[in-house]
Amino acid sequence: MIGAALSIGMAYLLAVVSEAMRRSGGGGGFTGTPRDAALILAILRAVLVFGITSMITGVWQAIVGRRSLLLSGIVLLLGLVIVALAVLVQLPRQ
């Protein structure tokens, strides 16, 4: 259930942020570099995939009645990818 809510929220957020980045030509819009935009969108997409995978894992558990170590490992790996992307955004530019 939480995975589904996360997935829906992230899909909406991705649509809003992507549109805002496209319209950034005027004042007050996105003023970052293309690298900034790519990293922001990568993090949002990774969180979306994390939510979808979490939802699939929950459905698996509800149907089968036990945990899938493979799906749990994938969710853990995606969580680590999200943290790594967040750290990349924080690194100073050269």
C-alpha atoms as one frame of an Amber mdcrd trajectory, in Angstrom:
protein
   0.000   0.000   0.000   2.800   2.433   0.876   4.653   1.433  -2.306   1.569
   2.261  -4.376   1.160   5.648  -2.691   4.851   6.398  -3.190   4.667   5.397
  -6.859   1.614   7.557  -7.546   3.120  10.536  -5.719   6.450  10.227  -7.512
   4.804   9.888 -10.928   2.896  13.112 -10.261   5.999  14.862  -8.910   8.058
  13.783 -11.934   5.437  15.210 -14.282   5.304  18.531 -12.408   9.089  18.894
 -12.053   9.752  17.916 -15.674   7.262  20.487 -16.907   8.732  23.168 -14.630
  12.221  22.432 -15.949  11.010  22.712 -19.541   9.432  26.116 -18.881  12.474
  27.515 -17.087  13.250  30.125 -19.748  11.402  32.944 -17.970  12.077  34.394
 -14.546  11.812  32.289 -11.408  12.129  28.906 -13.101  14.771  26.213 -12.877
  18.201  27.845 -13.077  20.420  24.781 -12.717  22.702  23.203 -15.270  21.746
  20.246 -17.462  23.803  18.075 -15.068  21.682  19.308 -12.154  18.487  18.530
 -14.047  19.713  15.056 -14.976  20.640  14.222 -11.386  17.358  15.552  -9.986
  15.355  13.544 -12.493  17.520  10.461 -11.853  16.770  10.639  -8.124  13.043
  11.089  -8.723  12.990   8.189 -11.175  14.937   5.971  -8.785  12.422   6.712
  -6.019   9.598   5.888  -8.445  11.205   2.541  -9.306  11.769   1.951  -5.574
   8.049   2.511  -4.937   6.993   0.219  -7.775   9.345  -2.516  -6.601   8.122
  -2.128  -3.022   4.548  -2.446  -4.245   5.392  -5.603  -6.198   7.128  -7.026
  -3.124   4.044  -6.328  -1.005   1.719  -7.948  -3.539   4.044 -10.967  -3.666
   3.908 -11.299   0.117   0.114 -10.988   0.142  -0.338 -13.655  -2.537   2.341
 -16.168  -1.537   2.315 -15.550   2.202   6.073 -15.289   2.570   8.854 -12.871
   1.770  10.876 -13.063  -1.456  14.565 -12.631  -0.727  15.205 -11.632  -4.353
  12.623  -8.837  -4.304  13.751  -7.696  -0.862  17.342  -7.553  -2.137  16.277
  -5.507  -5.151  14.450  -3.021  -2.895  17.552  -2.740  -0.699  19.779  -2.206
  -3.748  17.451   0.490  -5.098  17.540   2.228  -1.729  21.339   2.286  -1.904
  21.201   3.685  -5.459  18.921   6.492  -4.264  21.344   7.364  -1.465  24.278
   7.325  -3.907  22.438   9.652  -6.295  21.579  12.007  -3.444  25.251  12.117
  -2.440  26.221  12.899  -6.054  23.901  15.897  -6.056  25.609  17.236  -2.935
  29.170  16.953  -4.304  30.816  20.277  -5.131  31.155  21.116  -8.800  34.538
  21.545 -10.376
